[in-house]
Every structure is written in C-alpha cells, then in structure tokens.
Amino acid sequence: MPTNVSGPANLTNWNKSVLFTAARLVFPVDISDIQAGRMVARVQAGVTLLQLHAYLALRGLECSFAPEIGDATVGSLASSTSKDSSLAAPGFFAALVASITFVDEDGELVMLDRAANAAALEDYTSSFSMRGITVELTLVVRPAALIRTVTTSLPTNAALPAALLRLRAEADSMWAAVGLDGAIVEQRWRLPPDSGNFTSAESLVEFYRSYRFNMFSQGRYDQAGTVLPKVAPVHLTHHRYQLVNHYTPVTAEQPRLDFSYFEYPDLLDFERAVAALLRFARGFCDRTGFAPGAFALYFVQRTGRRHARLNYGGPPGWSFVFDPISDDPAEPRWADFCAQLLPLARSLGARLLTSIFLHLLAKDAPAPSGTWQLGAST
Ligand SMILES: Cc1cc2nc3c(=O)[nH]c(=O)nc-3n(C[C@H](O)[C@H](O)[C@H](O)COP(=O)(O)OP(=O)(O)OC[C@H]3O[C@@H](n4cnc5c(N)ncnc54)[C@H](O)[C@@H]3O)c2cc1C
C-alpha cells in the first residue's frame, strides 16, 4: 500500500463501473462557514492533497494535514491511518473529517455527520476502505499561517533518543528520519499571523523540497546524510504546503518508498523504545548486512474520540510513530526485518497497522474492531 505504484487492489481500478477519475476536478472544494471560528471545505473524494492545498492557499486557508506526499486523494486518506507531525492539530487525516458521504455495500449513498453520528463516522474512517467507497467529505480547515522549519543532523548514538525528545520539546512539532549512522531532524514552529515574517526565497524552498523528494522517493535518508550536513542547519520560513511533493508513478523495478507501520501510544516510553529498536536494527545489520533506509519518526496528537483499540485511539494525548522505511519492497531481508521487528515492537506497546501486517500475523492478528468486515453492522 505505501507506494506510488498502482497496485492490483487499488479501488480505482478494481471496479470498472466506478469512475473516480471523472470526479477528481469537478467542483473540488466548496468552503463554507458552519459555525463561528470553524470552517469546513466540501471536497470530492478524488481530489489530491496538492489540489486541496493549492485551492485553499489561494484563499488564505490551509489544511493542517500536510505530509510529504501530495498525490494521495482525500478519499483514500479519510479511511486509512495516514499520519503527519501536524502543527496545532491532530496528526491523522480522519480527525479533520466533519462529515462523509460514501456508497455502502448495497450501493446506497450514506452520509455520516460527526455532530449526529460520531461513533459511526469513527468506525467508517477506521475501516481501511472496507466499509464503502467514499464519494465526498467535509474537512475542517483554518486560516493559513507561516511555518518556521529548522533542519539539523545528529549522529546516531546512545544519546540520540534523549536528544530527539529535547528537540521535540523545543518545537511546536517535529519530524525525523533516523538512520543507523545519523538522523535528520525537522523542528517546526507555527508563526503568529502578525509576526512580520516573509517566506524564504523560492530557490531555497525549492532546494529543500527537492531534497525531501529525493529522500522520500528513494526511501533512504542517505541523501540527507551526504548533502545536508554541508548546509545544515537549514532555516526556512514557508507555508506548510510548499514542502509537499508530487510523485509521478514508478515502475515496480524502480527504487521506491516502502514502510511498515508501528504506532506507540506511550510517549513516556519513547527513549527506551527508540533505543531498543535501534539496537535491534544494528544487530540485524550486523547479522545480515541489511539496514532499513531509516526509521521515519512522527508525533501524532490523539483526539480522544477514537475507540481505544484503533490506531490513535484511547484518551487524548500523543503517540509516536517509528516506521522503518526501505527503498526496495522486493528485498527479502526487508521482509525478514519487518517480521523479526514485530515481536519486539509489540513488546514495546506498539499498535500495528493491521492491513499491512495481516500476511505476517496470519491467525495471530489482533482484530482492532469487531466491525471490519464488509456488511457487518456497527
Ligand atoms: C513518497 C511517499 C511519501 C509518503 N508519506 C506519507 C506520510 O508522510 N504519511 C502517511 O500517512 N503516508 C505517507 N505515504 C503513504 C500514502 O499516504 C499512501 O500511499 C496514500 O494514502 C495512497 O493514496 P492514493 O490516493 O494514491 O490511494 P490508492 O493507492 O489509490 O488507495 C489507497 C487505499 O485507499 C482506497 N481508496 C482509494 N480511494 C478511495 C475512496 N474514494 N473510498 C474508499 N477507499 C478508497 C484504495 O482502495 C486503497 O485501499 C507516502 C507515500 C509515498 C509514495
């Protein structure tokens, strides 16, 4: 799933009678005030994040969820575990959904509104697309703000986990790529509207965006390891959407991002967990010669609205995501790495993205909810 290669299970090419492409750009966004201080955008499911960001930016607005990939559609993100180290907002897209319209298994059009059907809406947005086909949704949006991003590189050693926590505490939000030799850390601050700041020169923003593109499209942080220290720390003032990239499809043979998914709901255990995971990766590398491209680190704010067994569920608070990433989904040692990491991650309290791990877990898979089968009632 986490790749920009169209897979055979892709819903948009699964059923020829469902023509998503035709819907993509027709009335993509309709913005309306629904109550004082809160705005929602009405968006068709085929609209991509980049299209959404561009549309909102022209109107001085933003969607708080702005991860690296701009090509994901809002329809796919609404019922997945997509995550982002968002600024002053929940770190998963589904939390921004105010209402959703979908076609259910009987071909009926169903509308769920958070105000009236909160539990059913959470259930649908946690379904990994198994409950229906999203047609349209309304999203909470807000006035755009400038962001300050400071990127530094750190050596990977015993002091790194504590250093990562310290850097996060200094900032409003943080993202990092942690490799066995070093880490690239992005600290972000949301600037007040009257701060008098301007965006950095377009050439610098462009340089940084293309550096991120290379790092993500190759599923490795090495590019950062060789290029960034020469210029780091990088200071940028920008709008969040300016660092979102467009990824053209790649062939199955090309290197590309692949990742596994582990959400750790206990931030208090961050240092112990990260140290143990890095120790495991080092040991695996010593034994097999294989190391993941990096671990991608996100901090995700939980809303307290989700069922405890679901990703980002349980009481309001912070989870961290420490995803191993690779540039070669077909590398057998990558599959071994993920399989062997699994028991350790679980012992450290990780919640798994069940859809990705189903093939590894087989009968052992913990069902996050009793309502996942198509047709099951909520
Ligand atoms: C370079 C790169 C960087 C990435 N970075 C991040 C990141 O930082 N954070 C993150 O969370 N993810 C990240 N991802 C993963 C990304 O979120 C997924 O690849 C993305 O969600 C796929 O979106 P898509 O619109 O192409 O969906 P598809 O690949 O078309 O579909 C994904 C799933 O959604 C279903 N689906 C699609 N449309 C609908 C609909 N209308 N209704 C119901 N179900 C639907 C499909 O059936 C499929 O199961 C990254 C991926 C890449 C390639």
The ligand as an SDF file (V2000), in Angstrom:
LIG
                    3D

 53 58  0  0  0  0  0  0  0  0999 V2000
    6.7470    9.2680   -1.2520 C   0  0  0  0  0  0  0  0  0  0  0  0
    5.6390    8.9180   -0.3200 C   0  0  0  0  0  0  0  0  0  0  0  0
    5.5590    9.5580    0.9240 C   0  0  0  0  0  0  0  0  0  0  0  0
    4.5530    9.2210    1.8050 C   0  0  0  0  0  0  0  0  0  0  0  0
    4.4970    9.8660    3.0020 N   0  0  0  0  0  0  0  0  0  0  0  0
    3.4830    9.5780    3.8470 C   0  0  0  0  0  0  0  0  0  0  0  0
    3.3730   10.2460    5.0970 C   0  0  0  0  0  0  0  0  0  0  0  0
    4.1870   11.0790    5.4590 O   0  0  0  0  0  0  0  0  0  0  0  0
    2.3340    9.9190    5.8950 N   0  0  0  0  0  0  0  0  0  0  0  0
    1.4110    8.9840    5.5250 C   0  0  0  0  0  0  0  0  0  0  0  0
    0.4930    8.7340    6.2510 O   0  0  0  0  0  0  0  0  0  0  0  0
    1.5260    8.3180    4.3690 N   0  0  0  0  0  0  0  0  0  0  0  0
    2.5250    8.5950    3.5330 C   0  0  0  0  0  0  0  0  0  0  0  0
    2.6270    7.9020    2.3510 N   0  0  0  0  0  0  0  0  0  0  0  0
    1.6280    6.8520    2.0360 C   0  0  0  0  0  0  0  0  0  0  0  0
    0.4230    7.4880    1.4030 C   0  0  0  0  0  0  0  0  0  0  0  0
   -0.4120    8.0560    2.3840 O   0  0  0  0  0  0  0  0  0  0  0  0
   -0.3690    6.4660    0.6500 C   0  0  0  0  0  0  0  0  0  0  0  0
    0.4460    5.9880   -0.3690 O   0  0  0  0  0  0  0  0  0  0  0  0
   -1.5840    7.1480    0.0820 C   0  0  0  0  0  0  0  0  0  0  0  0
   -2.5440    7.2880    1.0840 O   0  0  0  0  0  0  0  0  0  0  0  0
   -2.1530    6.4850   -1.1020 C   0  0  0  0  0  0  0  0  0  0  0  0
   -3.1280    7.3730   -1.6220 O   0  0  0  0  0  0  0  0  0  0  0  0
   -3.8310    7.2100   -3.0110 P   0  0  0  0  0  0  0  0  0  0  0  0
   -4.8480    8.2880   -3.1190 O   0  0  0  0  0  0  0  0  0  0  0  0
   -2.7920    7.0800   -4.0820 O   0  0  0  0  0  0  0  0  0  0  0  0
   -4.6210    5.8780   -2.7680 O   0  0  0  0  0  0  0  0  0  0  0  0
   -4.6200    4.4880   -3.5030 P   0  0  0  0  0  0  0  0  0  0  0  0
   -3.2520    3.8920   -3.5100 O   0  0  0  0  0  0  0  0  0  0  0  0
   -5.3710    4.6770   -4.7890 O   0  0  0  0  0  0  0  0  0  0  0  0
   -5.5050    3.7610   -2.4670 O   0  0  0  0  0  0  0  0  0  0  0  0
   -5.1050    3.5010   -1.1360 C   0  0  0  0  0  0  0  0  0  0  0  0
   -6.2550    2.7470   -0.4720 C   0  0  0  0  0  0  0  0  0  0  0  0
   -7.3770    3.6100   -0.3440 O   0  0  0  0  0  0  0  0  0  0  0  0
   -8.5100    3.0370   -1.0130 C   0  0  0  0  0  0  0  0  0  0  0  0
   -9.2910    4.1380   -1.6030 N   0  0  0  0  0  0  0  0  0  0  0  0
   -8.8940    4.9830   -2.5740 C   0  0  0  0  0  0  0  0  0  0  0  0
   -9.8810    5.8530   -2.8580 N   0  0  0  0  0  0  0  0  0  0  0  0
  -10.9020    5.5450   -2.0530 C   0  0  0  0  0  0  0  0  0  0  0  0
  -12.2200    6.0680   -1.8690 C   0  0  0  0  0  0  0  0  0  0  0  0
  -12.6930    7.0830   -2.5810 N   0  0  0  0  0  0  0  0  0  0  0  0
  -13.0150    5.4840   -0.9370 N   0  0  0  0  0  0  0  0  0  0  0  0
  -12.5960    4.4400   -0.2220 C   0  0  0  0  0  0  0  0  0  0  0  0
  -11.3750    3.9090   -0.3480 N   0  0  0  0  0  0  0  0  0  0  0  0
  -10.5270    4.4570   -1.2440 C   0  0  0  0  0  0  0  0  0  0  0  0
   -7.9300    2.0590   -2.0230 C   0  0  0  0  0  0  0  0  0  0  0  0
   -8.8390    1.0300   -2.3140 O   0  0  0  0  0  0  0  0  0  0  0  0
   -6.7080    1.5240   -1.2900 C   0  0  0  0  0  0  0  0  0  0  0  0
   -7.0520    0.5100   -0.3920 O   0  0  0  0  0  0  0  0  0  0  0  0
    3.6230    8.2210    1.4530 C   0  0  0  0  0  0  0  0  0  0  0  0
    3.6970    7.5750    0.2060 C   0  0  0  0  0  0  0  0  0  0  0  0
    4.6970    7.9240   -0.6550 C   0  0  0  0  0  0  0  0  0  0  0  0
    4.7640    7.2360   -2.0060 C   0  0  0  0  0  0  0  0  0  0  0  0
  1  2  1  0
  2  3  1  0
  2 52  2  0
  3  4  2  0
  4  5  1  0
  4 50  1  0
  5  6  2  0
  6  7  1  0
  6 13  1  0
  7  8  2  0
  7  9  1  0
  9 10  1  0
 10 11  2  0
 10 12  1  0
 12 13  2  0
 13 14  1  0
 14 15  1  0
 14 50  1  0
 15 16  1  0
 16 17  1  0
 16 18  1  0
 18 19  1  0
 18 20  1  0
 20 21  1  0
 20 22  1  0
 22 23  1  0
 23 24  1  0
 24 25  2  0
 24 26  1  0
 24 27  1  0
 27 28  1  0
 28 29  2  0
 28 30  1  0
 28 31  1  0
 31 32  1  0
 32 33  1  0
 33 34  1  0
 33 48  1  0
 34 35  1  0
 35 36  1  0
 35 46  1  0
 36 37  1  0
 36 45  1  0
 37 38  2  0
 38 39  1  0
 39 40  1  0
 39 45  2  0
 40 41  1  0
 40 42  2  0
 42 43  1  0
 43 44  2  0
 44 45  1  0
 46 47  1  0
 46 48  1  0
 48 49  1  0
 50 51  2  0
 51 52  1  0
 52 53  1  0
M  END
$$$$
